[in-house]
């Protein structure tokens, strides 16, 4: 259930309408997409806190304007798996747990 908010020259999509609106407000004031994303994330931390937090993953696909034309850049902002866990730890299980101490979480 994404709540997108459109402007004349941009769009912001977030899981809460207030986050979309804060991102679009940054774009309206002349900010760029990264600044808008930071505003949306800050709003999500307050309005929808279980969807954002320290150590979360972030995946971006950005189109940058360059003298030779648009350039696509991908940023994979996910952390490494915890150092104390190996594949052998999960041997004999049908799946890695989603919750609890054996869940495979990433860290910033």
C-alpha positions in Angstrom: 0.0 0.0 0.0 2.3 2.7 -1.3 1.2 6.3 -1.0 2.6 8.3 -3.9 2.5 12.0 -4.1 3.1 13.6 -7.5 4.4 17.0 -8.4 5.0 18.6 -11.8 8.6 17.5 -12.0 8.9 14.6 -9.6 7.2 11.8 -7.6 7.8 10.4 -4.1 6.7 7.0 -3.0 6.8 5.8 0.6 4.8 3.5 2.8 3.2 6.5 4.6 1.6 9.5 2.9 3.4 12.0 5.3 6.8 10.6 4.2 5.8 11.0 0.6 4.7 14.6 1.2 7.9 15.5 3.1 10.0 14.2 0.2 8.0 16.1 -2.3 8.3 19.3 -0.2 12.1 19.0 -0.5 11.8 18.6 -4.3 9.5 21.6 -4.5 12.1 23.7 -2.6 14.8 22.7 -5.1 16.3 19.8 -3.3 17.5 16.7 -5.1 16.3 13.1 -4.9 18.8 12.1 -2.2 17.8 15.0 0.0 14.1 14.0 -0.5 14.9 10.4 0.4 16.5 11.5 3.7 13.4 13.6 4.5 11.1 10.7 3.8 13.3 8.4 5.9 13.2 10.9 8.8 9.4 11.1 8.5 9.1 7.3 8.4 11.1 7.0 11.6 8.4 9.0 13.4 5.2 8.2 11.5 5.9 4.5 10.7 8.8 3.5 13.0 8.7 -0.2 12.5 9.6 0.3 8.8 12.8 2.2 9.4 15.7 2.0 11.9 19.4 1.8 12.5 21.0 -1.1 10.6 18.4 -1.3 7.9 19.2 -2.0 4.3 18.9 0.5 1.5 18.8 -0.1 -2.3 18.8 2.9 -4.6 18.5 3.2 -8.4 19.4 6.8 -9.4 19.5 8.5 -12.8 22.1 11.3 -12.8 22.2 14.1 -15.3 25.6 14.3 -17.0 27.0 16.3 -19.9 26.8 13.1 -22.1 23.2 12.3 -21.0 21.6 10.4 -18.1 23.7 7.9 -16.2 22.1 5.1 -14.1 23.8 4.3 -10.8 22.8 1.6 -8.4 23.7 1.6 -4.7 23.5 -1.5 -2.7 23.5 -0.4 0.9 23.2 -3.7 2.8 25.4 -4.9 5.5 27.4 -8.0 6.0 26.0 -11.1 7.8 27.1 -11.4 11.4 30.7 -12.7 11.6 29.9 -15.5 14.1 27.5 -17.4 11.8 28.4 -19.8 9.1 26.4 -22.0 6.7 27.1 -25.0 9.0 25.1 -23.3 11.7 21.9 -23.8 9.6 22.7 -27.3 8.5 19.8 -29.7 8.9 17.2 -26.9 8.8 14.7 -26.5 6.0 14.9 -22.7 6.2 16.6 -19.9 8.0 14.3 -18.4 10.7 12.8 -15.0 10.1 12.8 -14.1 13.8 14.8 -14.8 16.9 18.6 -15.2 17.6 19.2 -17.5 14.6 17.6 -15.1 12.1 20.0 -14.0 9.4 20.2 -10.3 9.9 22.4 -7.8 8.3 24.3 -5.0 10.1 25.3 -1.5 9.0 
